[in-house]
Amino acid sequence: MITDLDSDIAEAQAAARLLTALQTRTACTPVRDLIGPTDLAAAYRVQERISGGRIAAGATVVGRKIGLTSKAVQEQMGVDQPDFGVLFDDMAYAHERTVPIERLLQPKAEAEVAFVLKADLIDGPLDLEQIRAAVGYGVAALEVCDSRIDGWDIAFADTVADNASSGVYVLGTEHKTLEEFSPVEVGMSMTINGEQVSTGTGAACLGDPLNAVAWLARAARDFGDPLRAGQLVLSGALGPMAPIAAGDEVTVQISGLGTVRARFE
């Protein structure tokens, strides 16, 4: 019989394993051997432990990221919902700046629509109408996903515990309100060193990136840490991710939102 104490010890061990991998830049074995492959509550508790450690060390939370927004990827992982992670201030890089590749382990790039909120999402139905009213603007985003789990050998609990396999992100410079662009209608193209590696549309992200934000708003409230005004939300991939390496230049173009670019050295 597994007791609460046993679970607490296992979750602490899982968090320590992932934190060590993060701090030493050395990939680790999966944590599903400790918390199980599908235990959502345990995985988020591990994520909270890691986030708490990062905050205690001086990092500041600036928003959230949404993962697993593709139905195909959900089926591959054996789940029927997305997941989310925490965005910290030290994960952000400016458009056309160089990202140090050494801070990443197994990076993969993907293109997204990001949103900055102008209102809290705490009370109310958190439906699409409320979400639209809370969005200040959208911006093109290049998210670099990363896994502390060796070889990306992840089950659902592994990626959730590992802060939704977050790495770093780069935002474009064009800010557009929802009156100026329609997230569901955007088209995306991503190139690495000038070669197209991914294409997609807004509809690929849970049918509409705003659907993803609505899901996140409800999930974050359920977990007791709702979305707040001023926070950034990376809403999920518009197309397949692609691996990147030292020397690569990644360019994302999203119709209506412009271009975002970064070089990795």
N, C-alpha and C positions, 0 to 999 in steps of 0.2 A: 504494500500500500504506500503510495507516494503522499507524503505530508506536505503542508505548506512550507515547513522548514526546508524540506528536500528541494522543493521548487525554488525557494528563495536562494538556496546555495547554488543550484544549477544555473539560475539566471545571473547571479553574480559572477560565476565562472565564465559564462558566455560573454558577458560584458567585458570582463578582464581580457579575454582572448582577443576580442575585436579591438579594444582600446590599445592593446599591445601591438597589434598589427598596424593600427593607424599611426601610432607614435614611432614605431621602428621602421615603417615602410616595408614590412615583410609580411607577405600573404600567409594566412593561417588556414587551418582545416575548418570545415563547416561547423556551425554551432548547433545544428539540428540533432546531433548526438546528445546534447544537453537539454534542449527544450522541446524536442520533437519537430517534425517537418511542417506541421500545419497549425500549431498552437498560436493563434493570432494574438491573444491577450498576453501570453508570455513573451512573444517576440517584441511587442510594443513596450513591455516593461523593460526589456533589455535595452531597447533604443532609448528609453527615458533615462536609464542609468548612464549610458554613454553621453547623452546630451547634458545631463547634470554634471558629469565630469568635465566636459568641455566648457560649460558655463563657469564652473568653479575655477577653471584655469584662465578665464578672462574673455572667452568668446561671447559674442552677442548674437542672439537670435534675430534674424531679419525677415523670416518668412518660412514657407513650406514648399516642398516639391511633391508632385504627384507622379507615381510610377505605375506600371502595368495598366496603362489605359487602352492598350490594344487588346481586342478580344482574342486574337490569335495567340498573343503572349500569355494571356490569362489561361487559355486552354492548355498551353504548354506547361504552365506552372501548376495546373490543377486547381485553380481558384476562380471565383466568380465576381471578384471585385478588385479595384486598384489598391495601392498602398500609398503611404505618405512618409516623408522624412522631413527633417529640420534643415533650414538654410541658415548658415552662420555668416557673419560679416567677412571672415577671412576666406570664404569660398568665392568671392566676387572678383572678377577681372574686367578691365575696361576694354571696349571695342578697339581692335587693331593693336592691342598690346601683346606682349609675349608672356605665355604661361609657363612657369618652370615645370618641366616634365617630371623632375625628380620628386615632386610632391604627390605624384600619382603612381599607382601600382599597375593597373590593367585598364587603361582608359579607353572609353568608347564614346564617340560624339553622337549627339542627336539634336534635332532642331525642334523648337517649341515656340508657342505663343506664351509670353509671360504677362502677368497682370499685376498692377500695383493698386491696392485698395484705398479708397477714400473714406470708407465707413467700416465700423465694426460689423462682424457677422456673428452675433451672439443670440439675439432673440428672434422670434418670428419663424415662419415656415422654411426659411432658407431655400426658397424656390428660385427659378430662373429670373423672375421679375425682381426679386430682392437682390440677387447676385448682380444683375445688370446695374442696378442703382448703386451698388457698393463699389463697382470698378471705377477707379480713377482714369486709368489708361492702360493700353496694351503696348507691348514692345517685343521685337524679335529677340529670341534667346537661343544661345548655343549652350546646351548643357553637356558637360562631360561626366558621364556616369563612371563609377569606379567600384570595384569590389575588393574588400579586404579578404575575401574567400578565394583561396588558390584555384586558378583555372576557371573562375566564374562557376564553380560547382555548387549552385545554389538551389535550394527549395524555397518555398514562400517564406517560411520563418527565418531563413538565413538572410534574405534580402531585407525584410522588415527590420530585423534586429540590427543589421548593418546600415541603418539610416537610409533605407530604400536605395542602397547602392549609389549613394551620392558621391560626387567628386568636387568639381568646381563649375562655375557658370560665367558666361559673358553676355552682357546685354547690349543691344543696339542703341542708337542715339535718337531714333524717331519714336516719339510718343504719340499715340493716336487714341482718341476716345472711341467709345462704342458707336457714337454717331458718325465717326469718320471711317470705320472699317467694321466688317462682319467676321468674327473669328471663324465661324463654320465655313466661310467661303474662301479662306485664304488658300493659296497654293505655295508649296515649299520645294526648294531645291538646295541640296547640300553637296559641296564639292570638297575634296581633299587634294591639294596641290593641283587644282584646276580640273580634276577628273570627277564627274558626277558619281556620287556613291549612294544617294538617297533622294527620293522624291515623296511627296505626300500632300495631303490636304487637311484642312481643319476638321473635316468630318471623320478623319481617322482617329481622332482623340475623343473617344466615348460618344461619337456622333456630333460633338460640338465641344470645343475647349471650355465653354461656360458650363456644360454639364459636369465636367471634371471639377471645376471650382465649386459647384453646388455640392457634389459628393464630398469634397474635402471639407467644406464648411460644416456639414452635418457631422462628419467623422471627427473633426477636431473638437467640436462642441461636445460630442459624446465622450471624448477622452478627457474633457475638462480643461482644454486649453484652446479656446476658440480663436478664430482669425480676427486680427485687429487692423484698424486703419493704419496705413503706412506700410503694411507688410507686403512683401513680394510673394507671388505664387507662380511657380513654374508648373504649367498645366498638363504637361505630358507630351510625348513624342508625336510628331506629325507623320513620321515615316521611320523606316528601319535605322538602327544605330550602326555605326561603323567604327572599327578599331583605329586608334591613332598612335603615332610613335614620334620620337624626337625628330625634329626637322619638318614636321607636317604643318601646313597652313590650311585651316578649315574655314570655309566661307558658307554662310547660310543666307539664302535670300527667301523672304516671305512676302508675298504680294500684299501690298497695303501697309507693310511695316518696314520695308527696306532690307538692309543688309547688316549682318554682324559677322565679324571676322576675328580670328585669333591665330597666333603662331605658337607652336609648342617646341621649346628648346631645353 
